Amino acid sequence: MTYFAFPGEMLLRMLKMIILPLVVCSLISGAASLDTRSLGKLGGIAVSYFLATTLIASAIGVALAFIIKPGVGAGALNTNDLGLGPVTASKETTDSFLDLARNLFPSNLVAAAFRSYATDYKIISTGNTTHGNVTYQRIPVGTDTDGMNILGLVLFAMVFGVALRKLGPEGEELIRFFNSFNEATMVLVSWIMWYVPIGIMFLVGSKIVEMDDVVLLVTSLGKYIFASILGHAIHGGIVLPLIYFGLTRKNPFSFLSGLITPFTTAFATCSSSATLPSMIKCIEENNGVDKRISRFILPIGATVNMDGAAIFQCIAAVFIAQLNNIELNAGQIFTILVTATASSVGAAGIPAGGIITIAIILEAIGLPTNDLSLMLAVDWIVDRTTTVVNVEGDALGAGILHFINQRESRKDVPELGEVRVEAVPNSKSEEETSPLVSHHSVPIPAADGAKQGSSESAL
C-alpha cells in the first residue's frame, strides 16, 4: 500500500513545497501593485463576500441537518463498531480564538514557515495530599506545533507589500524582485501541473484500496454523508453561481469550466492550499483574471474562506446533538451559525483542522465531544467535496472582484462627448494644415513675366 500511494505522496509534497514562496511573493506583489484606495476597497469587498458566503453556507448546513436528521435513529452507534477510539478535544473555545489572534502576529517569521502557536494545558494539584483534599487545575501553556502558520505569513505579506508601495521609487527595486520571484514560482507551478494527472490517479486509488468495511460505514453514517454532500452541491451548484451572476451578469458555469484542473486537484488532495498553485495558473490563463487580483485574493481566500467546511461543521454539530437525543433551542442554533462561520474562517490557523473546529462549536453550545471520532471515519469522503466548494468560492470571488475592478477602471476613463465642428472664417484648408503635407517653394521657369510660384508635395 505504501508503494502504491507513493506517486500521490510525491504530488502532495511538490504542491506543499511551492505554497510558501507562492503565497508570500504573490501577496507582496499583489499588494504593492494596487494603490491604497483600490486595495482598501477590494479588500473590503473580499472580506464581505467571504463572510456572507460562509454565513449562508452555515445556514444551509443547519437547515439540512434538521430536515434530513442524520443523527436520529443512530443512537446505538458505537465508535468501536467502526474501529475508532475516542477523540478528546480539551481546548477551550476562548483559547482557540486567542490562538487564532496570536498566530496572526507571529513572533518569528522564520519559525512561522513551519510552526504554529497552540495552547496546551498542564494539570497541577493543589491542597493537602495527606488528607486527600486535592484540587486539580488546568493551567494553559503556550506551545509550538508542527504546521505552517499561514495566517501570520498572509498578514505580514500584505502589510509588507503596502509598505513597499508607500516607499515610492525607493521600493521599486524590491517590488520588481518579488514580481520576478513570483513569475519564476509560476513557471515551477506550470512544470508541476504536468505531473498532476498521474499524482491524482494514485491519490484517489490509494484511498479506495484502503477502505475496509464500506457497507458498515455507509449504513451507519450514510445520512450524515448524504447531508454533507447535498449541502455542498446546493452551495456550490446553486448559491455561489447565483451570487456571481447577480453581481456580474455573466454565466458562472462558463467561468467555472476553465477551472477543471484546480477542482480535480482539490478533490484529490483535500487541501485548499495545495490547490492554490493550479488555481492561480488556470484562473489567469483560462479566465483572464487580472494578475493583481488573482495573486492578491486567492491566497487570502485559500486561508480564510471555508464555505464547505462551515457546511459540514454545522451538520456535524446537529448530528451529534441528535445522536445524544439533545434538543437544540434557538439560542444554540444561532450560536452554531456564528461559531461555525468564525471557526471556519480561522480553520487554517488552528492545529488539527476539522476536528478542532467542530469541537469549538460543540463546546460553545455545551454538547459532548465524545463522538468526534465518528467524523474521522468519513472525513476522507466529506473532505473532498468540502475542498472543492472552498476553492470554488475563492475562484468566483476573484472573478467578481475582477469584474468590479474593470467596471471601476472604465468609470475613471472620461468618455468622449459629441464634438461640434464649425467652420472658421479665413481658415486654412486641410491640406495646408496637415502634418503629412510639406510646403516648400521650387523655382520654375518664368513665363510671360510671371514670378516664381510655390508647389506642394505630399510625403
Buried (B, 14 or more C-beta within 10 A) or exposed (E): EEEEBEBBBBBBEBBBEBBBBBBBBBBBBBBBBBEEEBBEBBBEBBBEBBBEBBBBBBBBBBBBBBEBBBBEEBEEBEBEBBEBEEBEBEBBBEBBBBBBEBBBEBEEEEBBBEBBBBBBBEEEEEEEEEEEEEEEEEEBEEEBBEBBBBBBBBBBBBEBBBBBBEEEEEBEEBBEBBBEBBEEBBEBBEEBBEBBEEBBBBBBBBBEEEEEEEEEBBEBBBBBBBBBBBBBEBBBBEBBBEBBBEBBEEEBEEBBEBBEBBBBBBBBBBBBBBBBBBBBBBBBEBBEBBBBBBBBBBBBBBBBBBBBBBBBBBBBBBBBBBBEEBEBEEEBBEBBBEBBBBBBBBBBBBBBBBBBBBBBBBBBBEBEBBBBBBBBBBBEBBBBBBBBBBBBBBBBBBBBBBBBBEEEEEEEEEEEEEEEEEEEEEEEEEEEEEEEBEEEEEEEEEEEEEEEEEEEEEE
